[in-house]
Amino acid sequence: MTLTRRRLAAALIAAPTLTGLVLAPHAAQAQLTVFDPSNYVQSVLSAARALQAVNNQITSLQNEAQMLIGQAKTLASLPYSSLAVLQAQVDRTRELLGQAQALAYDVSQIQQAFRTNYGAVDLSASDAALTARADARWTTAIAGFEDALKVQAGVVGGLGASRDQLTSLVGASQSAVGGLQAAQAGNQLLALQAQQLSDLIALSAAQGRAQALEAADRAAARADAKARFSKFMGRASQP
């Protein structure tokens, strides 16, 4: 066998080994992941969209939370209430009116009193009866003025509490955090005005009652004087 033939045979024997060595790197490369720029860009865009959606949801939840907080403030009740103090003042004024002496604020009682002590005089009434009528009217008139002074003192005594309530309610209305608190403060201010108006009406009624009793006493006194004069003239004309 010549040298050339020997070399050719050796090359054929070594060919499978060389082929495996040559093909092995190609097989390894075939197992590696191929990088695709377009797919990578799409993945990044999808992630960005998902992140934006999450951010939008977070913003929406924050807005809803703020809305709920605002609604809670709107529906929050006013922490200050003056109704108990105002009701106490009204009850005190009514109690003073209920303590009317001699002649109460009662229609039937007033009618009865005017029939007996302020009405027309019977010319046959004795001097003692006329004197008793006059004493009853005088007592009633004095009691009426006393009642008016008591009501006046009660109203004036409540001015300090009303002023304190007004100051507190104005402060509460200015610091109101919601519509309900502002409305409640406004309602309590209206209640304070109503209470003050009630006191003024009660005072006016008590004063008017005292003045009416005094005027009625003067009118009845003139009627009594006329009856006495008529009786005196009747007696004088007798032989």
FIVEXVEX-842523 format. One record per residue (C-alpha): residue number from 1; x, y, z; residue in three letters. Coordinates in steps of 0.1 Angstrom, whole numbers, plus 2048, in hexadecimal, padded with zeros to 3 digits. Example, Ala and Ser with C-alpha at 12.3 -4.5 7.8 and 13.67 -1.06 7.14 Angstrom:
<pt i="1" X="87B" Y="7D3" Z="84E" aa="ala"/>
<pt i="2" X="889" Y="7F5" Z="847" aa="ser"/>
***
This chain:
<pt i="1" X="800" Y="800" Z="800" aa="met"/>
<pt i="2" X="80E" Y="821" Z="7F6" aa="thr"/>
<pt i="3" X="812" Y="83E" Z="80D" aa="leu"/>
<pt i="4" X="7F5" Y="850" Z="7FC" aa="thr"/>
<pt i="5" X="7DD" Y="834" Z="801" aa="arg"/>
<pt i="6" X="7E7" Y="831" Z="825" aa="arg"/>
<pt i="7" X="7DF" Y="856" Z="82B" aa="arg"/>
<pt i="8" X="7BD" Y="853" Z="81A" aa="leu"/>
<pt i="9" X="7B4" Y="835" Z="82F" aa="ala"/>
<pt i="10" X="7BD" Y="847" Z="84F" aa="ala"/>
<pt i="11" X="7A8" Y="865" Z="844" aa="ala"/>
<pt i="12" X="78A" Y="84E" Z="83E" aa="leu"/>
<pt i="13" X="78E" Y="83E" Z="860" aa="ile"/>
<pt i="14" X="790" Y="85F" Z="872" aa="ala"/>
<pt i="15" X="773" Y="86F" Z="85E" aa="ala"/>
<pt i="16" X="756" Y="864" Z="876" aa="pro"/>
<pt i="17" X="769" Y="872" Z="894" aa="thr"/>
<pt i="18" X="76F" Y="893" Z="882" aa="leu"/>
<pt i="19" X="74B" Y="894" Z="877" aa="thr"/>
<pt i="20" X="73F" Y="890" Z="89B" aa="gly"/>
<pt i="21" X="757" Y="8AB" Z="8A6" aa="leu"/>
<pt i="22" X="74A" Y="8C2" Z="88A" aa="val"/>
<pt i="23" X="725" Y="8BB" Z="890" aa="leu"/>
<pt i="24" X="726" Y="8BD" Z="8B6" aa="ala"/>
<pt i="25" X="729" Y="8E3" Z="8B8" aa="pro"/>
<pt i="26" X="70C" Y="8E7" Z="89F" aa="his"/>
<pt i="27" X="6F6" Y="8D1" Z="8B5" aa="ala"/>
<pt i="28" X="6FF" Y="8E6" Z="8D4" aa="ala"/>
<pt i="29" X="6F6" Y="906" Z="8C2" aa="gln"/>
<pt i="30" X="6D5" Y="8F7" Z="8B8" aa="ala"/>
<pt i="31" X="6CB" Y="8F3" Z="8DD" aa="gln"/>
<pt i="32" X="6D1" Y="918" Z="8E5" aa="leu"/>
<pt i="33" X="6B3" Y="931" Z="8E6" aa="thr"/>
<pt i="34" X="6B2" Y="948" Z="8C9" aa="val"/>
<pt i="35" X="6AE" Y="96D" Z="8D3" aa="phe"/>
<pt i="36" X="691" Y="97E" Z="8C0" aa="asp"/>
<pt i="37" X="691" Y="9A4" Z="8C3" aa="pro"/>
<pt i="38" X="66D" Y="9A8" Z="8B7" aa="ser"/>
<pt i="39" X="660" Y="990" Z="8D1" aa="asn"/>
<pt i="40" X="674" Y="9A2" Z="8EC" aa="tyr"/>
<pt i="41" X="665" Y="9C3" Z="8E3" aa="val"/>
<pt i="42" X="642" Y="9B5" Z="8E4" aa="gln"/>
<pt i="43" X="649" Y="9A6" Z="906" aa="ser"/>
<pt i="44" X="655" Y="9C7" Z="913" aa="val"/>
<pt i="45" X="636" Y="9D9" Z="905" aa="leu"/>
<pt i="46" X="61F" Y="9C0" Z="915" aa="ser"/>
<pt i="47" X="630" Y="9C4" Z="937" aa="ala"/>
<pt i="48" X="62D" Y="9EA" Z="934" aa="ala"/>
<pt i="49" X="609" Y="9E7" Z="92C" aa="arg"/>
<pt i="50" X="602" Y="9D0" Z="94A" aa="ala"/>
<pt i="51" X="616" Y="9E8" Z="960" aa="leu"/>
<pt i="52" X="601" Y="A06" Z="953" aa="gln"/>
<pt i="53" X="5E1" Y="9F3" Z="95A" aa="ala"/>
<pt i="54" X="5EC" Y="9EC" Z="97D" aa="val"/>
<pt i="55" X="5F5" Y="A10" Z="982" aa="asn"/>
<pt i="56" X="5D3" Y="A1A" Z="975" aa="asn"/>
<pt i="57" X="5C2" Y="A02" Z="98E" aa="gln"/>
<pt i="58" X="5D7" Y="A10" Z="9AA" aa="ile"/>
<pt i="59" X="5CD" Y="A34" Z="9A0" aa="thr"/>
<pt i="60" X="5A8" Y="A2A" Z="99E" aa="ser"/>
<pt i="61" X="5A9" Y="A1A" Z="9C0" aa="leu"/>
<pt i="62" X="5BA" Y="A39" Z="9CF" aa="gln"/>
<pt i="63" X="59E" Y="A4F" Z="9C0" aa="asn"/>
<pt i="64" X="584" Y="A38" Z="9CE" aa="glu"/>
<pt i="65" X="594" Y="A39" Z="9F0" aa="ala"/>
<pt i="66" X="595" Y="A5F" Z="9EF" aa="gln"/>
<pt i="67" X="571" Y="A5F" Z="9E4" aa="met"/>
<pt i="68" X="567" Y="A49" Z="A01" aa="leu"/>
<pt i="69" X="57B" Y="A5F" Z="A19" aa="ile"/>
<pt i="70" X="568" Y="A7D" Z="A0C" aa="gly"/>
<pt i="71" X="547" Y="A6C" Z="A10" aa="gln"/>
<pt i="72" X="550" Y="A62" Z="A33" aa="ala"/>
<pt i="73" X="558" Y="A86" Z="A3B" aa="lys"/>
<pt i="74" X="538" Y="A91" Z="A2B" aa="thr"/>
<pt i="75" X="524" Y="A79" Z="A40" aa="leu"/>
<pt i="76" X="537" Y="A7F" Z="A60" aa="ala"/>
<pt i="77" X="521" Y="A8B" Z="A7C" aa="ser"/>
<pt i="78" X="528" Y="AAC" Z="A8D" aa="leu"/>
<pt i="79" X="53B" Y="AA4" Z="AAE" aa="pro"/>
<pt i="80" X="52B" Y="AC2" Z="AC0" aa="tyr"/>
<pt i="81" X="507" Y="AC4" Z="ACA" aa="ser"/>
<pt i="82" X="4F6" Y="AE1" Z="ADC" aa="ser"/>
<pt i="83" X="4D3" Y="AD2" Z="ADB" aa="leu"/>
<pt i="84" X="4D3" Y="AC7" Z="B00" aa="ala"/>
<pt i="85" X="4DC" Y="AEA" Z="B0B" aa="val"/>
<pt i="86" X="4C2" Y="AFA" Z="AF5" aa="leu"/>
<pt i="87" X="4A7" Y="AE2" Z="B00" aa="gln"/>
<pt i="88" X="4B0" Y="AE9" Z="B25" aa="ala"/>
<pt i="89" X="4AC" Y="B0E" Z="B1F" aa="gln"/>
<pt i="90" X="48A" Y="B09" Z="B0E" aa="val"/>
<pt i="91" X="47F" Y="AF2" Z="B2B" aa="asp"/>
<pt i="92" X="48A" Y="B0C" Z="B44" aa="arg"/>
<pt i="93" X="476" Y="B27" Z="B33" aa="thr"/>
<pt i="94" X="457" Y="B11" Z="B31" aa="arg"/>
<pt i="95" X="45B" Y="B09" Z="B56" aa="glu"/>
<pt i="96" X="45C" Y="B2E" Z="B5E" aa="leu"/>
<pt i="97" X="43C" Y="B33" Z="B4A" aa="leu"/>
<pt i="98" X="42C" Y="B15" Z="B5B" aa="gly"/>
<pt i="99" X="433" Y="B26" Z="B7D" aa="gln"/>
<pt i="100" X="41A" Y="B42" Z="B75" aa="ala"/>
<pt i="101" X="40B" Y="B4E" Z="B96" aa="gln"/>
<pt i="102" X="3E7" Y="B57" Z="B9D" aa="ala"/>
<pt i="103" X="3DC" Y="B54" Z="B79" aa="leu"/>
<pt i="104" X="3EB" Y="B3A" Z="B62" aa="ala"/>
<pt i="105" X="3EE" Y="B3A" Z="B3D" aa="tyr"/>
<pt i="106" X="3CD" Y="B27" Z="B3A" aa="asp"/>
<pt i="107" X="3AF" Y="B34" Z="B26" aa="val"/>
<pt i="108" X="395" Y="B25" Z="B3C" aa="ser"/>
<pt i="109" X="3A5" Y="B32" Z="B5C" aa="gln"/>
<pt i="110" X="3A8" Y="B54" Z="B4D" aa="ile"/>
<pt i="111" X="384" Y="B54" Z="B43" aa="gln"/>
<pt i="112" X="37A" Y="B4A" Z="B66" aa="gln"/>
<pt i="113" X="38F" Y="B65" Z="B76" aa="ala"/>
<pt i="114" X="381" Y="B80" Z="B5F" aa="phe"/>
<pt i="115" X="35E" Y="B75" Z="B68" aa="arg"/>
<pt i="116" X="364" Y="B78" Z="B8D" aa="thr"/>
<pt i="117" X="37D" Y="B94" Z="B92" aa="asn"/>
<pt i="118" X="37E" Y="BA7" Z="B71" aa="tyr"/>
<pt i="119" X="35B" Y="BA5" Z="B64" aa="gly"/>
<pt i="120" X="33D" Y="BBB" Z="B69" aa="ala"/>
<pt i="121" X="335" Y="BC4" Z="B8D" aa="val"/>
<pt i="122" X="315" Y="BBB" Z="B9D" aa="asp"/>
<pt i="123" X="307" Y="BDB" Z="BAC" aa="leu"/>
<pt i="124" X="2FA" Y="BC7" Z="BC9" aa="ser"/>
<pt i="125" X="31D" Y="BBB" Z="BD2" aa="ala"/>
<pt i="126" X="329" Y="BC6" Z="BF5" aa="ser"/>
<pt i="127" X="347" Y="BDB" Z="BFC" aa="asp"/>
<pt i="128" X="359" Y="BBC" Z="C09" aa="ala"/>
<pt i="129" X="353" Y="BAA" Z="BE8" aa="ala"/>
<pt i="130" X="360" Y="BC7" Z="BD4" aa="leu"/>
<pt i="131" X="37E" Y="BC9" Z="BEB" aa="thr"/>
<pt i="132" X="385" Y="BA4" Z="BE6" aa="ala"/>
<pt i="133" X="382" Y="BA8" Z="BC1" aa="arg"/>
<pt i="134" X="39B" Y="BC4" Z="BC1" aa="ala"/>
<pt i="135" X="3B4" Y="BB1" Z="BD7" aa="asp"/>
<pt i="136" X="3B2" Y="B93" Z="BC0" aa="ala"/>
<pt i="137" X="3B9" Y="BA8" Z="BA2" aa="arg"/>
<pt i="138" X="3D6" Y="BBA" Z="BB3" aa="trp"/>
<pt i="139" X="3E5" Y="B98" Z="BBD" aa="thr"/>
<pt i="140" X="3E1" Y="B8B" Z="B9A" aa="thr"/>
<pt i="141" X="3F1" Y="BAA" Z="B8B" aa="ala"/>
<pt i="142" X="40F" Y="BA9" Z="BA3" aa="ile"/>
<pt i="143" X="414" Y="B84" Z="B9B" aa="ala"/>
<pt i="144" X="413" Y="B8B" Z="B76" aa="gly"/>
<pt i="145" X="42F" Y="BA4" Z="B79" aa="phe"/>
<pt i="146" X="443" Y="B8C" Z="B8E" aa="glu"/>
<pt i="147" X="43E" Y="B71" Z="B75" aa="asp"/>
<pt i="148" X="44A" Y="B88" Z="B59" aa="ala"/>
<pt i="149" X="469" Y="B92" Z="B6D" aa="leu"/>
<pt i="150" X="471" Y="B6D" Z="B74" aa="lys"/>
<pt i="151" X="46E" Y="B64" Z="B4F" aa="val"/>
<pt i="152" X="483" Y="B82" Z="B46" aa="gln"/>
<pt i="153" X="49E" Y="B77" Z="B5F" aa="ala"/>
<pt i="154" X="49D" Y="B54" Z="B51" aa="gly"/>
<pt i="155" X="4A1" Y="B61" Z="B2D" aa="val"/>
<pt i="156" X="4BE" Y="B78" Z="B36" aa="val"/>
<pt i="157" X="4CE" Y="B5D" Z="B4B" aa="gly"/>
<pt i="158" X="4CE" Y="B46" Z="B2C" aa="gly"/>
<pt i="159" X="4DF" Y="B60" Z="B16" aa="leu"/>
<pt i="160" X="502" Y="B56" Z="B21" aa="gly"/>
<pt i="161" X="4FC" Y="B31" Z="B19" aa="ala"/>
<pt i="162" X="4ED" Y="B3B" Z="AF7" aa="ser"/>
<pt i="163" X="50B" Y="B50" Z="AEF" aa="arg"/>
<pt i="164" X="522" Y="B33" Z="AF8" aa="asp"/>
<pt i="165" X="50E" Y="B1C" Z="AE2" aa="gln"/>
<pt i="166" X="50F" Y="B35" Z="AC5" aa="leu"/>
<pt i="167" X="535" Y="B37" Z="AC7" aa="thr"/>
<pt i="168" X="539" Y="B12" Z="AC8" aa="ser"/>
<pt i="169" X="521" Y="B0C" Z="AAB" aa="leu"/>
<pt i="170" X="531" Y="B26" Z="A95" aa="val"/>
<pt i="171" X="553" Y="B16" Z="A9C" aa="gly"/>
<pt i="172" X="545" Y="AF4" Z="A94" aa="ala"/>
<pt i="173" X="536" Y="B00" Z="A74" aa="ser"/>
<pt i="174" X="556" Y="B10" Z="A68" aa="gln"/>
<pt i="175" X="56A" Y="AF0" Z="A6F" aa="ser"/>
<pt i="176" X="550" Y="AD9" Z="A60" aa="ala"/>
<pt i="177" X="561" Y="ABF" Z="A4A" aa="val"/>
<pt i="178" X="542" Y="AB4" Z="A37" aa="gly"/>
<pt i="179" X="520" Y="ABD" Z="A2B" aa="gly"/>
<pt i="180" X="50F" Y="AAA" Z="A48" aa="leu"/>
<pt i="181" X="523" Y="ABC" Z="A62" aa="gln"/>
<pt i="182" X="51C" Y="ADE" Z="A52" aa="ala"/>
<pt i="183" X="4F7" Y="AD6" Z="A50" aa="ala"/>
<pt i="184" X="4F5" Y="ACB" Z="A74" aa="gln"/>
<pt i="185" X="507" Y="AEA" Z="A80" aa="ala"/>
<pt i="186" X="4EF" Y="AFF" Z="A6C" aa="gly"/>
<pt i="187" X="4D1" Y="AEC" Z="A7B" aa="asn"/>
<pt i="188" X="4DE" Y="AF2" Z="A9E" aa="gln"/>
<pt i="189" X="4E3" Y="B17" Z="A97" aa="leu"/>
<pt i="190" X="4BF" Y="B18" Z="A8B" aa="leu"/>
<pt i="191" X="4B5" Y="B05" Z="AAB" aa="ala"/>
<pt i="192" X="4C7" Y="B20" Z="AC0" aa="leu"/>
<pt i="193" X="4B5" Y="B3B" Z="AAE" aa="gln"/>
<pt i="194" X="494" Y="B29" Z="AB4" aa="ala"/>
<pt i="195" X="49C" Y="B26" Z="AD9" aa="gln"/>
<pt i="196" X="4A4" Y="B4B" Z="ADB" aa="gln"/>
<pt i="197" X="484" Y="B53" Z="AC9" aa="leu"/>
<pt i="198" X="471" Y="B3D" Z="AE0" aa="ser"/>
<pt i="199" X="47F" Y="B4F" Z="AFE" aa="asp"/>
<pt i="200" X="476" Y="B71" Z="AEF" aa="leu"/>
<pt i="201" X="452" Y="B64" Z="AE8" aa="ile"/>
<pt i="202" X="450" Y="B58" Z="B0C" aa="ala"/>
<pt i="203" X="45D" Y="B79" Z="B1A" aa="leu"/>
<pt i="204" X="445" Y="B8D" Z="B04" aa="ser"/>
<pt i="205" X="428" Y="B77" Z="B0F" aa="ala"/>
<pt i="206" X="431" Y="B7B" Z="B34" aa="ala"/>
<pt i="207" X="435" Y="BA1" Z="B31" aa="gln"/>
<pt i="208" X="415" Y="BA3" Z="B1C" aa="gly"/>
<pt i="209" X="402" Y="B8F" Z="B36" aa="arg"/>
<pt i="210" X="40E" Y="BA6" Z="B53" aa="ala"/>
<pt i="211" X="404" Y="BC5" Z="B3F" aa="gln"/>
<pt i="212" X="3E2" Y="BB6" Z="B36" aa="ala"/>
<pt i="213" X="3DB" Y="BAD" Z="B5A" aa="leu"/>
<pt i="214" X="3E4" Y="BD0" Z="B65" aa="glu"/>
<pt i="215" X="3CE" Y="BE0" Z="B4B" aa="ala"/>
<pt i="216" X="3B2" Y="BC8" Z="B54" aa="ala"/>
<pt i="217" X="3B6" Y="BD1" Z="B79" aa="asp"/>
<pt i="218" X="3B3" Y="BF6" Z="B71" aa="arg"/>
<pt i="219" X="394" Y="BF0" Z="B5C" aa="ala"/>
<pt i="220" X="384" Y="BDB" Z="B77" aa="ala"/>
<pt i="221" X="38E" Y="BF4" Z="B92" aa="ala"/>
<pt i="222" X="37B" Y="C0F" Z="B7F" aa="arg"/>
<pt i="223" X="35D" Y="BF8" Z="B7C" aa="ala"/>
<pt i="224" X="35F" Y="BF2" Z="BA2" aa="asp"/>
<pt i="225" X="362" Y="C17" Z="BA9" aa="ala"/>
<pt i="226" X="344" Y="C1D" Z="B93" aa="lys"/>
<pt i="227" X="330" Y="C03" Z="BA6" aa="ala"/>
<pt i="228" X="33A" Y="C12" Z="BC7" aa="arg"/>
<pt i="229" X="330" Y="C34" Z="BBB" aa="phe"/>
<pt i="230" X="30F" Y="C27" Z="BAF" aa="ser"/>
<pt i="231" X="309" Y="C17" Z="BD0" aa="lys"/>
<pt i="232" X="313" Y="C36" Z="BE3" aa="phe"/>
<pt i="233" X="2FC" Y="C4B" Z="BCE" aa="met"/>
<pt i="234" X="2E0" Y="C33" Z="BD4" aa="gly"/>
<pt i="235" X="2E5" Y="C34" Z="BF9" aa="arg"/>
<pt i="236" X="2E7" Y="C5A" Z="BF9" aa="ala"/>
<pt i="237" X="2C6" Y="C5D" Z="BE6" aa="ser"/>
<pt i="238" X="2B5" Y="C48" Z="C00" aa="gln"/>
<pt i="239" X="2A2" Y="C5D" Z="C1B" aa="pro"/>
***
